[in-house]
């Protein structure tokens, strides 16, 4: 199942079976730079393919910034559920520092056509015990019950997550942190599930899938990016064999 394809994603989609994908995790081109690969995809056509390929309970997770973010949400308001905010360790946008504030966050949009898997990645915290009285509905004759909540030392995740954007070798200008993609994959899939990235860029989603025991299908149409993906995957698999 694990595969990396060179070509236009819409051409490769023809070979992907209906209802075979558990999660789409993708850093789509935002169309905000002069790079030859940064061209917005046909969103209407893309959503039709996502709908065809996704399993029941599948999820689409897409990174985005404004103004592309608003366009992306409006392209499928029915599926849009909520967003995460990724806080970076280092701000970007210094070329425009005299015109606008530096950017230190990026949004992650979650879309689904129904109920999805959700495996919260709990954060560590201090254990505690909370005792309270539960009287139910008001009434002077109603029996008073005492309730006790025991927390072993974990907290539910918040919609603001922090991951460093400076700790990895960068081979693509919009490369996302490996730890961030691993976090998202573990949140929305189970071991053995299939993750699709149709604009693979640096191949981070493929490596994140490998590290979390998921399967992947990645597509990249820029030759240089594709070759970089191939090399990065080879290096990663070689390193795993030495462990």
C-alpha positions in Angstrom: 0.0 0.0 0.0 2.8 2.5 0.9 3.5 4.4 -2.3 4.9 7.7 -3.6 3.7 8.8 -7.1 5.1 11.4 -9.5 2.4 13.2 -11.4 -0.7 15.4 -11.2 -2.9 14.3 -8.3 -6.0 14.2 -10.4 -4.4 11.7 -12.8 -3.3 9.5 -9.9 -6.6 9.6 -8.2 -8.0 7.5 -11.0 -6.0 4.5 -9.6 -7.2 5.0 -6.0 -10.2 2.9 -5.1 -13.5 4.2 -3.7 -13.7 4.4 0.1 -10.1 3.3 0.6 -8.7 6.3 2.4 -9.0 7.0 6.2 -7.4 10.4 6.3 -6.3 13.1 3.9 -3.5 15.1 5.4 -2.3 17.7 3.0 -0.5 21.0 2.8 -2.2 22.3 -0.3 -0.6 25.1 -2.4 -2.0 28.4 -1.0 -1.4 30.4 -4.2 0.3 33.2 -2.4 3.9 33.0 -3.8 5.6 33.2 -7.2 6.8 29.6 -6.9 5.9 27.5 -10.0 4.3 24.8 -7.7 2.2 27.3 -5.7 -0.9 27.2 -7.8 -4.3 26.6 -6.3 -6.0 23.3 -7.2 -9.5 23.1 -8.5 -11.2 22.8 -5.2 -14.6 21.7 -6.5 -13.0 18.9 -8.4 -10.8 18.0 -5.4 -13.7 17.7 -3.0 -15.5 15.3 -5.4 -12.4 13.1 -5.4 -12.0 13.3 -1.6 -15.6 12.3 -1.1 -15.2 9.3 -3.5 -12.0 8.1 -1.9 -12.8 8.6 1.8 -14.1 5.7 3.9 -17.1 6.3 6.1 -15.8 8.2 9.1 -12.9 9.5 7.1 -11.4 13.0 7.7 -9.7 15.7 5.7 -7.1 17.8 7.5 -5.6 20.7 5.6 -3.1 23.4 6.6 -4.0 26.9 5.6 -3.4 30.7 6.0 -5.5 33.6 5.0 -6.9 34.5 2.4 -6.7 30.9 1.1 -8.1 29.6 4.4 -11.5 31.4 3.9 -11.7 30.2 0.3 -11.0 26.7 1.4 -13.7 26.7 4.1 -16.2 28.3 1.8 -15.5 25.6 -0.8 -17.1 23.0 1.5 -18.9 24.7 4.4 -21.0 21.5 4.9 -18.0 19.4 5.8 -16.1 22.0 7.8 -15.9 21.1 11.5 -13.3 23.2 13.3 -9.7 24.3 13.2 -6.5 23.8 15.2 -4.0 26.6 15.6 -0.3 25.6 15.2 2.0 28.0 17.1 5.5 28.1 15.6 8.7 28.4 17.6 10.0 31.1 15.2 8.0 33.8 13.5 8.0 34.2 9.7 7.3 37.1 7.4 10.3 39.3 8.1 10.2 40.8 4.5 7.0 42.5 5.5 7.9 43.3 9.1 7.5 47.1 8.4 4.0 46.6 7.0 2.4 44.0 9.1 3.0 41.8 12.2 5.2 38.8 12.0 3.3 35.5 11.6 3.8 32.9 14.3 0.8 30.7 13.7 -0.8 28.7 11.0 -4.2 27.1 10.9 -5.1 23.5 10.4 -8.7 22.9 9.1 -10.7 19.8 9.8 -13.3 18.6 7.4 -15.5 15.5 7.6 -18.6 14.2 5.9 -19.8 12.5 9.1 -18.6 11.4 12.5 -14.9 10.8 12.5 -12.4 8.9 14.6 -10.9 11.1 17.4 -8.1 9.8 19.6 -7.2 12.8 21.9 -3.5 13.1 22.5 -3.6 13.8 26.2 -1.2 16.3 27.8 0.5 15.6 31.1 -0.8 17.3 34.2 -0.9 16.9 38.0 -3.3 14.3 39.3 -6.3 15.5 41.3 -9.5 14.5 43.0 -12.5 16.7 42.9 -15.4 16.2 45.3 -18.7 17.9 44.9 -22.3 17.6 45.8 -24.9 16.7 43.1 -28.4 17.6 44.1 -29.9 17.1 40.6 -33.0 19.3 40.2 -33.6 22.0 42.8 -35.8 20.9 45.7 -35.5 21.0 49.5 -36.5 17.4 49.8 -34.3 16.0 47.1 -31.6 13.6 48.2 -28.1 15.1 48.1 -25.4 12.8 46.4 -21.7 13.3 46.7 -19.7 12.8 43.5 -15.9 12.2 43.2 -13.9 12.8 40.0 -10.4 11.2 39.9 -7.9 12.5 37.3 -4.8 10.3 37.1 -2.7 13.2 35.6 -3.7 13.9 32.1 -5.4 16.8 30.3 -7.5 16.9 27.1 -5.8 18.6 24.2 -6.6 22.3 23.4 -7.0 23.7 19.9 -3.7 25.5 20.2 -0.7 23.2 19.7 3.0 24.2 19.7 5.6 22.5 17.5 9.0 23.8 16.6 9.5 24.9 13.0 13.3 25.1 13.3 14.5 21.7 14.5 14.5 19.7 11.2 16.5 19.7 8.0 14.5 21.8 5.6 14.2 20.6 2.0 11.0 22.5 1.1 10.1 26.1 1.7 6.7 25.2 3.3 7.8 22.1 5.0 5.8 21.2 8.1 7.2 19.7 11.3 7.3 15.9 11.4 6.0 15.9 15.0 3.0 18.0 14.1 2.0 15.6 11.3 2.5 12.6 13.6 0.3 14.3 16.2 -2.5 14.8 13.7 -2.2 11.3 12.3 -2.4 9.7 15.7 -5.4 12.0 16.6 -7.6 10.9 13.6 -6.5 7.4 12.6 -5.7 4.0 14.1 -2.7 1.8 13.4 -2.9 0.3 9.9 -5.1 3.1 8.5 -4.3 4.8 5.2 -3.2 8.4 4.9 -3.3 10.3 1.6 -1.3 13.4 0.8 -1.9 14.5 -2.8 0.6 17.4 -2.6 3.4 15.7 -0.8 6.1 18.4 -1.0 8.9 17.3 1.3 7.3 13.9 2.1 6.7 14.7 5.8 3.3 13.0 5.8 4.8 9.7 4.5 7.5 9.7 7.2 4.9 10.5 9.8 2.8 7.6 8.6 5.7 5.3 8.8 6.6 6.4 12.3 3.1 5.9 13.6 2.5 2.5 11.9 0.1 3.8 9.3 0.1 3.3 5.5 0.4 6.1 3.1 -0.2 7.2 -0.5 1.7 10.4 -1.5 1.6 12.3 -4.8 3.9 15.1 -6.0 3.9 16.7 -9.4 7.0 18.8 -9.1 10.0 16.8 -10.2 12.5 18.3 -7.8 10.2 18.0 -4.9 9.5 14.4 -5.9 13.1 13.5 -6.1 13.7 15.1 -2.7 10.9 13.0 -1.3 12.4 9.8 -2.7 15.8 10.6 -1.1 14.3 11.6 2.2 12.3 8.4 2.4 15.3 6.3 1.5 17.3 8.0 4.2 14.6 7.5 6.8 14.0 3.8 6.0 17.8 3.2 6.1 18.0 4.9 9.5 15.1 2.7 10.8 16.9 -0.4 9.6 19.9 0.5 11.7 17.9 0.9 14.9 
